[in-house]
């Protein structure tokens, strides 16, 4: 996890998707996406769960810098040809 100052370049509405968990129980996954920039890098990041729901109606000021606590993870997956591919995922843990 790392905290950094970011500009909000775009912010998207809350999305909720239904899925079935490993125990066969129906669940709802909530997320809200943002495109953030730090002056060098541009990234897509998401708030998830209760944080996304709590921020659903907030329109963040895109004219100021925001302090963001971000968690970056890597995942690997296989493409349709069976090749291993990698992607980075950025999760917003706090945005002020």
Secondary structure, 3 states (H helix, E strand, C coil): CEEEEEEEEEECCCEEEEEECCCCCEEEEEEEEEEEECCCCEEEEEEEHHHHHHCCCCCCCCCCEEEEEEEEEEEEEECCCCCEEEEEEEEEEEEC
